[in-house]
Amino acid sequence: MINLLRFQNDRNVLEEFAKVKRENKILLANFIHDQMGITIDDQSIFDVQIKRLHEYKRQLLNVFHIIYLYNELKENPNLDMTPRTFIFGAKAAPSYHLAKETIKLINTVASIINYDKSIHGKLKVIFMENYNVSLAEKIIPATDISEQISTASKEASGTGNMKLMMNGALTMGTMDGANVEIHDLVGPQNMFIFGLRADEVLHYYQHGGYNAREIYNNDDRVKRILDQLQKGEFGTQDIEFKDIYYNILYHNDPYFVLKDFEPYIEAHEYAESVYRDEYKWQQMSLINIAHSGKFSSDRTIREYVSDIWQIKPI
């Protein structure tokens, strides 16, 4: 696949790749409409987070960003913002209460945003039910931005980011798990890296020094989002999502959602500016596809054979 790199400046080839992506986005948009009755803009940025629902994978950071964008649009419906479609796919362990609360929050936010005509369809939020391989086969080829935003030091590896990379999605991620390998292959200029590094996270765990409430008190965006949760703006009763609220502020945000919130917003703003430059985005996409061959099962098995098993073929 690395031979694809010779086409990174060939506008005809890049446009053919972009055409395939557009066709896959249309197919997914039609599927979502047929299954869920929700119309999404197939020209919007398809921003995807598909992985098990867990606190360290930080779907909560993603939904906080969505709420932030919604708040911005409510204040200024004419805001110059590229339309976004945020797509989630996840399952949570049966007894994992906070994970299920996050799923409920995503769906509640979606039920408000998707039917608010005042924002002119600039935001849509989709939670795909019963996420499985068949859904992944529809979602992955249509993805523009691949959300790989686990708290640094927590993700042992990750393979979803490889599949998304192979299909031309650009990674929005922390320096964690296989994101580090992707970063080494494509360079920081061909993905969107943000947030704490693993050594910084471990330093906070070992020595303290992080105060979530301080960020809450000093960042109006964060304060507004958490106050909205506390006041029941996303729910049918006050403090509908009290456990999320208390986990952030009273358990000192154990996965550093608030700490990484500002750099996450900045990374998304940069990604949007790149997306508007179609040629640059197409180049970055092709570069990611070209380097994804590194993650083939053949290469992995060869390395296991030589480095770990130390066996020879017969």
Buried (B, 14 or more C-beta within 10 A) or exposed (E): EEEBEEBBEEEEBBEEBBEEBEEBBEBBBBBBEEEBEBEBBBEBBBBBBBBBBBBBBBBBBBBBBBBBBBBBBEEEEEEEBBBBBBBBBBBBEEEBEBBBBBBBBBBBBBEBBBEBEEBEBBBBBBBBEEBEEEBBEBBBBBBBBBBBBBBBBBBEEBEBBBBBBBBBBBBBBBBBBBBBBBBEBBEEEBBBBBBBBBEBBEBBEEEEEBEBEEBBEEBEBBEEBBEBBBEBBBBEEEBBBBBBBEBBBEEBBBBBBBBBBBBBBEBBEEBBEBBEEEEEBBBBBBBBBBBBBBBEEEEEEEEEEEEEEEEEEE
